Amino acid sequence: MARRRRVPWWLVAVVVTVLVLVTGALPTDDARELAERTLPVLVFVAALTVVAELCAGAGLFDAAAGLAARLAGGRRWVLWALVVVLAIVSTAVLSLDTTAVLLTPVVIALARRTRTSPLPFALAVLALANTASLVLPVSNLTNLLADHTLRAAGVGYLALMWAPALVAIVVTVAFLGVRDRRALAGRFDPQPPHPVRDRPLLLVCALAVGALAVVFVAGAEPAPTAVVTAAVLLAATLARHQKLPVAARDLVPWRTLVVVLGLFVVVATAHAQGLGQVLAQAAGTGDGPASLLRIAAVGALASNGMNNLPAYLALEPAAGAEPLRVAALLVGTGVGPLITPWGSLATVLWWQRCRTLMLDIPAGTIVRQGLVLAPLAVVAATLALVAAA
């Protein structure tokens, strides 16, 4: 019997989107407002993915990992600490999904080259791809959605989120370092660095990423900045007569973007049909410490239950235009989805990469790490938000 072909998720998303628009389940005004808000975000994600792919193709991640190995001087714990820094920077500037997709294979290969167990390195990338995603608006898709609300309230993202972002990272690194201290003991024999295929192109990519970090911190509009950077790097790659790292049709993750748009439409439709009232009761009201912990916890639970993107969109109206409640919801949906393998898209992508690289990590390992780390990081980051307010 011929095996039935699975219907691709992007096609399901297209069908659902068309149905809710044609039937009027999502009112026209709501659809227009959703498009005005989310399409620039999706353009940014597409452009930043092109930037990350071109940087990976030029060897930027490999070069950074090789530099970490040399700086470590044969000490495993130093190598791990430098990988942690690399994961934080990658997540902050290039987004959590970039870290999951492009940094994971580099880190696993680095661990194997240095005859170190790859598990602590891979799990550190997984954790930091989520908990370091509060640093900048561009670090997480939910941050970009929230930044729209915060700007309308006259609040700067960095001024509001620096404390919870810092605390979430510190708690994560402390937890991982204590848990994996035995696996990271000892020394390794440094390996000769891999030759650089095109040094001028590598330099252009490094400068581009550095410039992105500066302009994002300065508050530049994410989508136009990412589009310009992607165009510059694409032109540089072609000018150097280098092959694209993936097929041209795959440079932009259009299937993923279609699925994400479908999720946006489904959540907006559910709100139009009365979901908001139920979630508002669960999230409570107020901006005191207990209220902020409550909405952060609800965001974390919802993220682990269905995924952080629809969870944020579903709960955002319950947060209202109050910056502290929006920030607490960001903590819950950004730092919290560590328990289930589907809690965030980054976790799904990371798990797929690990399996592709023949690193079998059971779901139970992800769950056990998340059950300890998620409550610690969410509570600590939310309390840091309260203290800094």
C-alpha positions as CSV (number, residue, x, y, z in Angstrom):
1,M,0.0,0.0,0.0
2,A,1.4,3.4,-1.0
3,R,2.2,5.6,2.0
4,R,-0.1,8.6,2.2
5,R,1.6,12.0,1.8
6,R,1.2,14.3,4.8
7,V,-0.5,17.6,4.1
8,P,2.1,20.4,4.7
9,W,1.4,22.7,7.5
10,W,1.9,25.8,5.3
11,L,-0.9,24.6,3.1
12,V,-3.2,24.1,6.1
13,A,-2.3,27.6,7.2
14,V,-3.3,29.0,3.8
15,V,-6.6,27.1,3.7
16,V,-7.5,28.2,7.3
17,T,-6.6,31.8,6.6
18,V,-8.7,32.0,3.4
19,L,-11.7,30.3,5.2
20,V,-11.8,32.7,8.1
21,L,-11.5,35.7,5.8
22,V,-14.1,34.5,3.3
23,T,-16.6,33.5,5.9
24,G,-16.2,36.7,7.9
25,A,-15.2,34.9,11.1
26,L,-12.4,37.4,11.3
27,P,-14.0,40.8,10.7
28,T,-12.5,43.0,7.9
29,D,-11.3,45.8,10.3
30,D,-9.6,43.2,12.6
31,A,-7.9,41.6,9.6
32,R,-6.7,45.0,8.3
33,E,-5.3,45.9,11.8
34,L,-3.6,42.5,12.1
35,A,-2.0,42.9,8.7
36,E,-0.7,46.4,9.4
37,R,0.9,45.1,12.6
38,T,2.3,41.7,11.6
39,L,3.4,42.0,8.0
40,P,6.4,44.3,8.9
41,V,7.4,41.8,11.5
42,L,7.3,38.9,9.0
43,V,9.3,40.9,6.5
44,F,11.9,41.4,9.3
45,V,12.0,37.7,10.1
46,A,12.5,36.9,6.4
47,A,15.3,39.4,5.9
48,L,17.1,38.5,9.1
49,T,17.0,34.8,8.1
50,V,18.7,35.7,4.8
51,V,21.4,37.6,6.8
52,A,21.9,34.6,9.2
53,E,22.1,32.1,6.3
54,L,24.6,34.2,4.4
55,C,26.7,34.7,7.5
56,A,26.7,31.0,8.2
57,G,27.7,30.3,4.6
58,A,30.6,32.7,4.8
59,G,31.8,30.8,7.9
60,L,31.1,33.4,10.5
61,F,29.7,30.9,13.1
62,D,32.5,28.5,12.4
63,A,35.1,31.2,12.8
64,A,33.6,32.4,16.1
65,A,33.5,28.8,17.4
66,G,37.1,28.3,16.3
67,L,38.2,31.5,18.1
68,A,36.4,30.3,21.2
69,A,38.4,27.0,21.1
70,R,41.7,28.8,20.7
71,L,40.9,31.3,23.5
72,A,39.9,28.5,25.8
73,G,43.5,27.3,26.0
74,G,42.4,23.6,26.3
75,R,40.1,24.2,29.3
76,R,36.7,22.7,28.8
77,W,34.9,25.0,31.2
78,V,36.3,28.1,29.5
79,L,35.3,26.7,26.1
80,W,31.7,26.2,27.5
81,A,31.7,29.8,28.9
82,L,32.7,31.2,25.5
83,V,30.0,29.2,23.8
84,V,27.5,30.6,26.2
85,V,28.6,34.1,25.3
86,L,28.3,33.2,21.6
87,A,24.8,31.9,22.1
88,I,23.8,35.0,24.0
89,V,25.1,37.4,21.3
90,S,23.6,35.3,18.5
91,T,20.2,35.2,20.2
92,A,20.2,38.9,21.0
93,V,21.3,40.2,17.6
94,L,20.2,37.5,15.2
95,S,17.2,36.0,17.1
96,L,16.5,32.8,19.0
97,D,15.6,30.9,15.9
98,T,18.9,31.7,14.2
99,T,20.7,30.4,17.3
100,A,18.7,27.2,17.2
101,V,19.2,26.5,13.5
102,L,22.7,27.8,12.7
103,L,24.6,27.8,16.0
104,T,23.5,24.4,17.2
105,P,25.4,22.3,14.6
106,V,28.5,24.5,15.0
107,V,28.5,24.0,18.8
108,I,28.0,20.2,18.5
109,A,30.8,19.9,16.0
110,L,33.0,22.0,18.2
111,A,32.3,19.8,21.2
112,R,33.1,16.6,19.2
113,R,36.3,18.0,17.8
114,T,37.5,18.8,21.3
115,R,36.4,15.3,22.6
116,T,33.9,16.9,25.0
117,S,30.4,15.6,25.6
118,P,28.2,17.7,23.3
119,L,25.2,17.4,25.6
120,P,26.0,20.3,27.9
121,F,26.8,22.5,24.9
122,A,23.6,21.6,23.1
123,L,21.4,22.1,26.2
124,A,23.1,25.5,26.9
125,V,22.2,26.6,23.3
126,L,18.6,25.4,23.8
127,A,18.2,27.3,27.1
128,L,19.8,30.5,26.0
129,A,18.0,30.6,22.7
130,N,14.9,31.1,24.9
131,T,16.1,32.9,28.0
132,A,18.4,35.3,26.2
133,S,15.6,36.3,23.9
134,L,14.5,39.3,25.9
135,V,17.6,41.5,25.2
136,L,16.5,43.4,22.1
137,P,13.2,43.8,20.3
138,V,14.7,41.8,17.4
139,S,15.7,38.9,19.6
140,N,12.2,37.3,19.6
141,L,9.2,37.7,17.4
142,T,7.0,38.3,20.5
143,N,9.3,41.2,21.4
144,L,8.7,42.9,18.1
145,L,4.9,42.5,18.6
146,A,5.2,44.0,22.1
147,D,7.5,46.8,20.9
148,H,4.6,48.2,18.9
149,T,2.5,48.5,22.0
150,L,5.3,49.9,24.1
151,R,6.2,52.6,21.5
152,A,2.5,53.6,21.5
153,A,2.7,54.0,25.3
154,G,5.9,56.1,24.9
155,V,8.1,53.5,26.6
156,G,11.5,52.4,25.3
157,Y,12.0,48.6,25.1
158,L,15.5,48.6,26.5
159,A,14.6,50.9,29.4
160,L,11.9,48.6,30.4
161,M,13.4,45.1,29.7
162,W,17.1,45.4,30.5
163,A,16.7,44.1,34.1
164,P,14.6,41.0,33.4
165,A,16.7,40.2,30.4
166,L,19.9,40.4,32.4
167,V,18.5,38.3,35.3
168,A,17.1,35.7,33.0
169,I,20.5,35.2,31.5
170,V,22.4,35.1,34.8
171,V,19.9,32.6,36.3
172,T,20.3,30.4,33.2
173,V,24.1,30.4,33.1
174,A,24.3,29.8,36.9
175,F,21.9,26.9,36.7
176,L,23.7,25.3,33.7
177,G,27.1,25.9,35.2
178,V,26.3,24.2,38.5
179,R,24.5,21.3,36.9
180,D,27.2,20.5,34.3
181,R,30.3,21.3,36.3
182,R,31.5,17.7,36.3
183,A,31.0,17.2,32.6
184,L,33.0,20.5,31.9
185,A,36.0,19.6,34.1
186,G,39.3,18.7,32.5
187,R,41.2,19.7,29.4
188,F,41.2,19.0,25.7
189,D,43.8,19.1,23.0
190,P,43.4,22.2,20.8
191,Q,42.8,21.4,17.1
192,P,44.2,23.4,14.2
193,P,41.7,26.0,13.0
194,H,39.7,25.3,9.8
195,P,40.9,27.3,6.8
196,V,38.7,30.3,5.9
197,R,37.2,30.0,2.4
198,D,36.9,33.7,1.7
199,R,38.3,36.0,4.3
200,P,37.1,39.3,2.8
201,L,33.5,38.0,2.7
202,L,33.9,36.8,6.3
203,L,35.0,40.2,7.3
204,V,32.0,41.9,5.6
205,C,29.6,39.5,7.4
206,A,31.3,40.2,10.8
207,L,31.1,43.9,10.2
208,A,27.5,43.7,9.1
209,V,26.5,41.7,12.3
210,G,28.3,44.2,14.4
211,A,26.6,47.1,12.7
212,L,23.2,45.4,13.2
213,A,23.8,45.2,16.9
214,V,24.6,48.9,17.1
215,V,21.7,50.1,15.1
216,F,19.2,47.8,16.8
217,V,20.3,49.0,20.2
218,A,20.0,52.6,18.9
219,G,16.4,51.9,18.1
220,A,16.4,51.7,14.3
221,E,13.3,50.3,12.5
222,P,14.0,46.5,12.4
223,A,12.4,45.6,9.1
224,P,14.1,48.2,6.8
225,T,17.4,47.7,8.5
226,A,17.3,43.9,8.1
227,V,16.3,44.2,4.4
228,V,19.2,46.6,3.6
229,T,21.7,44.3,5.4
230,A,20.4,41.2,3.6
231,A,20.7,43.0,0.3
232,V,24.3,44.1,1.1
233,L,25.4,40.6,2.1
234,L,23.7,39.0,-0.9
235,A,25.4,41.4,-3.2
236,A,28.8,40.8,-1.5
237,T,28.3,37.0,-1.7
238,L,27.5,37.2,-5.4
239,A,30.3,39.7,-6.1
240,R,32.8,37.3,-4.5
241,H,31.5,34.5,-6.8
242,Q,30.5,32.3,-3.9
243,K,27.7,29.8,-3.9
244,L,24.7,30.6,-1.8
245,P,24.6,28.5,1.4
246,V,21.2,27.1,0.4
247,A,19.1,27.0,-2.7
248,A,17.9,30.5,-3.6
249,R,14.2,29.5,-3.0
250,D,15.1,28.4,0.5
251,L,16.9,31.6,1.6
252,V,13.6,33.0,2.7
253,P,11.7,30.6,5.0
254,W,8.4,31.2,3.3
255,R,6.8,28.0,4.6
256,T,7.5,28.9,8.2
257,L,6.3,32.5,7.6
258,V,3.0,31.3,6.1
259,V,2.5,29.0,9.2
260,V,3.2,31.9,11.5
261,L,0.8,34.2,9.7
262,G,-1.8,31.4,9.9
263,L,-1.3,31.3,13.7
264,F,-1.8,35.0,13.9
265,V,-5.0,34.8,11.9
266,V,-6.4,31.9,14.0
267,V,-5.7,33.7,17.3
268,A,-7.1,37.0,16.1
269,T,-10.2,35.1,14.9
270,A,-10.6,33.3,18.3
271,H,-10.4,36.7,20.0
272,A,-13.1,38.1,17.7
273,Q,-15.2,35.1,18.8
274,G,-14.8,35.7,22.6
275,L,-11.6,34.0,23.6
276,G,-10.3,37.3,25.1
277,Q,-12.8,37.2,28.0
278,V,-11.7,33.8,29.2
279,L,-8.0,34.7,29.0
280,A,-8.5,38.0,30.7
281,Q,-10.0,36.2,33.7
282,A,-7.0,33.9,33.9
283,A,-4.4,36.7,33.5
284,G,-6.1,39.0,36.1
285,T,-5.5,42.7,36.4
286,G,-3.2,45.2,38.1
287,D,0.6,45.8,37.9
288,G,1.6,44.9,41.5
289,P,4.2,42.1,42.1
290,A,1.6,39.4,42.5
291,S,-0.3,40.5,39.4
292,L,2.8,40.6,37.3
293,L,3.9,37.1,38.5
294,R,0.4,35.9,37.7
295,I,0.3,37.1,34.1
296,A,3.9,35.9,33.5
297,A,3.0,32.4,34.9
298,V,-0.1,32.3,32.7
299,G,2.0,33.2,29.7
300,A,4.5,30.5,30.5
301,L,1.9,27.8,31.0
302,A,0.1,28.8,27.7
303,S,3.4,28.8,25.8
304,N,4.3,25.4,27.0
305,G,0.8,24.2,26.2
306,M,0.5,25.5,22.7
307,N,3.6,27.5,21.6
308,N,4.7,31.0,22.7
309,L,3.7,32.9,19.5
310,P,-0.1,32.1,19.7
311,A,0.2,32.3,23.5
312,Y,1.5,35.9,23.4
313,L,-1.1,37.0,20.8
314,A,-3.9,35.4,22.8
315,L,-2.9,37.0,26.1
316,E,-1.8,40.4,24.8
317,P,-5.3,42.0,25.1
318,A,-5.4,40.8,28.7
319,A,-2.1,42.8,29.3
320,G,-3.6,45.9,27.8
321,A,-1.5,49.0,27.1
322,E,0.1,48.8,30.6
323,P,3.9,48.5,29.9
324,L,4.6,46.5,33.1
325,R,2.0,43.9,32.2
326,V,3.2,43.7,28.6
327,A,6.7,43.2,29.9
328,A,5.7,40.5,32.4
329,L,3.8,38.7,29.6
330,L,7.0,38.9,27.5
331,V,8.9,37.3,30.3
332,G,6.4,34.4,30.5
333,T,6.2,33.8,26.8
334,G,9.9,34.4,26.1
335,V,11.7,32.8,29.0
336,G,8.9,30.3,30.1
337,P,8.6,27.9,27.1
338,L,11.4,25.6,28.2
339,I,9.4,22.6,29.4
340,T,7.7,21.1,26.3
341,P,9.6,20.4,23.0
342,W,7.0,22.5,21.2
343,G,7.0,25.5,23.6
344,S,8.8,27.7,21.1
345,L,9.7,27.4,17.4
346,A,13.4,27.7,18.5
347,T,13.1,24.5,20.6
348,V,11.4,22.6,17.7
349,L,14.2,23.7,15.3
350,W,16.9,22.9,17.8
351,W,15.6,19.4,18.4
352,Q,15.4,18.8,14.7
353,R,19.0,19.9,14.2
354,C,20.2,17.7,17.0
355,R,18.5,14.6,15.5
356,T,20.0,15.5,12.1
357,L,23.4,15.6,13.6
358,M,22.9,12.2,15.3
359,L,22.7,13.6,18.8
360,D,19.7,11.8,20.3
361,I,18.3,13.9,23.1
362,P,15.1,12.4,24.6
363,A,12.1,14.6,25.3
364,G,12.5,13.8,29.0
365,T,15.9,15.6,29.0
366,I,14.3,18.8,27.7
367,V,11.4,18.5,30.1
368,R,13.6,17.9,33.2
369,Q,15.8,20.9,32.3
370,G,12.7,23.1,31.7
371,L,10.9,22.0,34.9
372,V,13.7,23.5,37.0
373,L,14.9,26.3,34.9
374,A,11.6,27.8,33.6
375,P,10.1,28.6,37.1
376,L,13.5,30.0,38.3
377,A,14.1,32.2,35.4
378,V,10.5,33.4,35.0
379,V,10.1,34.3,38.7
380,A,13.5,35.9,38.9
381,A,13.1,38.0,35.7
382,T,9.6,39.1,36.8
383,L,10.8,40.2,40.2
384,A,13.7,42.0,38.5
385,L,11.1,43.9,36.4
386,V,9.3,44.9,39.5
387,A,12.5,46.0,41.2
388,A,13.6,48.1,38.3
389,A,10.2,49.7,37.7
